[in-house]
C-alpha cells in the first residue's frame, strides 16, 4: 500500500489492459524500489472480471469509471485495446491532479525504472509540463535521415514519459489533449496523427511552462540506443556514465527475446551490446510478475455483449457517426431493439428481392478503400453481386469480419 | 580574442528566384522603414542573368536595389548543379536558408534573421532581435494557443502536417550552437527538402520540429504580433488603430502573405481556398496595400527561371526532378544533369529502355522515365500491373494519350 505522501504530494502511473498486467507489476515494483514513499497507480483500460485481486497488487488500481470520461461507452468502443490505453492518458493525469497530487509522472507500460526520478519531480516545481524527446542531438551515419524521418512521423517527444504539475497551464494542456484524443487518437501519419503522441509536438507552442528535458538517463529506448553508451555493472545500469533512470522496451516481445523490438529490424540482442542485458532483466521481471499467465487474459471490450468480436471497421463507423451515434446508447449492447449491431447489418438502400443486401458495414469497407471503389464502381447496383462475392472470398478475411456480419448467400 | 562591440549587429536576409524580386523589394523597403539600422541581403536562387538588363525597373537603376544581392555562387553549397536540377524553383529557394544564414554570420554579423520574401514588416521587430541577441536559435510557432470552434482539429492537424514552427522566420546568433544547427539543417535540406507529409517532410519546415529537442538555448518567440498569417488570423484579431495594424494591445510586427498570389487578389492564400478576401475583415486592407506595393516593384513581369530547362531548351518536368532526386548520391555518375549532349547524360539515361529488347518485340519498350513514372503512381501500378510484359502495349498507349500531358513531359521523351 502507498506510503505517506511527502509534501508536495507526488505520484506515478501507467495504463494497461489486463493481458499486460505483468508489465504494470514489473514497472510498479521497479518504481517503488527507487521511490518507496511515492504511490504508483495503474489505470486498467479493461475490466478485472475476476482474473486478479486488486488489493494484492503492488499498485493502486484505477478503473476507467473513476476518471470522469464523458460518454465513456462510446470512448471505449471507438478504440481498440492499445489506442484506448493511449487515449486515456490525459484523463488519468487530470484525475490524479484532481485527487490532490501536485506532481504526476506518467510512464508507458513497457518500461523499467532503474534510478531516482528526483530531478524530474524537481523540474515540476517550476514547470507545468516536462517532455522528453526521442532524440537529443542530430544523428550521424548513413541511416541518419531515415531514422530522423521516423521520429518526424511519430512525434518529436516520446510519451513513454511525461510529467505534469498542478498548474493552470497544465490543466489547460490536459483539457486540450483530452479533447483531441477523444476522437483523434489514430495512426494516420499523412494526416498528422500518431495516436496520442504527435499532438504533443504542439505543446511547447500552445502552452506556458513546457520544459524539454534533454537528459540521456531518461527514456532510453530502441530509437536512441545507438547514441547512448549503456554499461551494466551488476544491478547498476549507466548511460553515458550517469545512472540510468528510465529504460523503455517499446515493441519488445518476451516470447521472441532475440529481437529487441518489432519497430526495428537492425537492432537485435546479438548487436545491442550491454543493453541486451537490460532487456534480459526486463524479461526476467515480467516472468516473475506472471507474464505467462496474464498474457492470455482476455480484453473485456474486444467484443459486443453477445461475444461477437468488434471489427475495427465497426469502431471507425461509430466514431464517424459522431453525435448521431448517441441513439444506440452503449454501442456494445446487442439486446436493445435499435442496437448498433443490428444497424450495421442493415442498409439505407432497402431490401430488394434479388438476394442479399450490401450492409452498412460493407458499404463502409467499400468507402474506405480506393481499390474497391475502382473495382466495384456501383456496389449497390450493377456491381453488387461482384462486390458481395469479394466480401465473402476476401473481405471477411482481410478485415477480420465475424460471420455475423458476412453477407448471407442465398 | 574577439573585441566586443567591434562586430556588426544582426542582419536580415531572404531568398528569391528572379520572379520573386518584387516581393524582396517590398520586404526590404518595409524593413528599412522600421529598422533603418539593419542591413538586408537577398540571395538569388536563380541563374546569374543580367541584372542590369532593361527589364530592371528604371528607378532601381538610379538608386539601386534596396538590399545587397547575394549570388548563389557566394553561398557554400556542395553539388550546386545537382541541387539546382533535383529541386524545383521553390525547393531550391527554401533549401538555401541555412546557407544564407551561415553566410551572414560568416560576414561577422552578431545574428542573422531569415524572413520569407512574402513577408512585410509593419512595426519594430524587437522580440525577434532580442531573441537572437540572447539565444542561439529563435523560431516562431504557427499557433500560440489551442484553437476553439468547429475547425479546431482540422486546423491543428494541418499544422501537424506542415510543422509546428513556421519557416518564414528563422533567427540565429553567432554561436557554436547555431552553427551546429545550421550544419544539420543544411545537410537535411540538401536532399530532403521535399513535400512528403506521410514520410515526415514538408519542405524545410517539419525538420524544424526537431530543433527544441536537438539544441540548447532555443527561443520560441510567442509574441502575438509576429508572423501573423492565414493560419492564425482568426485568433490574432487584426485591427487598425490610427493607421497602425494592431494585434490585441500590441503592434502587428510582421505579416506573412503566405500563399498569396497577386494575380488572384481575391484569394487570401492558395493553401486555404475557404478563406476569401471579402470575409477577411480588417486584414483585407493590408492585402490591398501589399498588392499595390508589389505592383510598384514590378510584380508580374515573370522573368524566366534559369534552371527550368535542359541545355537544349527543353523544359524539365517535375517528375524528372523527382526521379533524379530519388536516385540519391548515385546521380554523380551523370555529371552535369542539365547537359543533353554529354556522354552518359541523365537526359539520355531517361530515354533508355529498362529491359533489353525481346526478339520480335514491336511497339517499343518502356523507357526508364516511364518506368519511374509507373513506379511513382499507385493508380498506374493498379491499372497496369505488368508494364514490361502483358500490360506493355496498354501502358505505352497511356503514356502517349495521357502521360505526356499529365506530367508535362516533352515529346522527345515520349516512350
Interface residues (C-beta under 8 A of the other chain):
Chain A: X133 X134 X135 X136 X137 X138 X145 X148 X149 X150 X151 X152 X153 X156 X157 X172 X176 X179 X180 X183 X184 X189 X190 X191 X192 X193 X198 X199 X201 X202 X204 X205 X206 X207 X212 X214 X371 X374
Chain B: X141 X142 X143 X144 X145 X146 X152 X153 X156 X157 X158 X159 X160 X161 X164 X165 X180 X184 X187 X188 X191 X192 X197 X198 X199 X200 X201 X206 X207 X209 X210 X212 X213 X214 X216 X220 X222 X382
